Amino acid sequence: MGGQLKTDKKGSYYTVKLVSKSTQNNGGSGTVNIYKVYQDGTYKSKYKKLGS
């Protein structure tokens, strides 16, 4: 699968980008969200929740 293991104050993580193929096919970037996925299985969105 590949990817680069990075580290921040919460620990080591991989970055995972969630994309929509249908949005890409209609000319958009397709990016739905980007997550930091930590080695312990927890994850955090790069983007703030709406209304936050």
Buried (B, 14 or more C-beta within 10 A) or exposed (E): EEEEEEEEEEEEBBEBEEBEEEEEEEEEEBBEEEBBBBEEEEEEEEEEEEEE
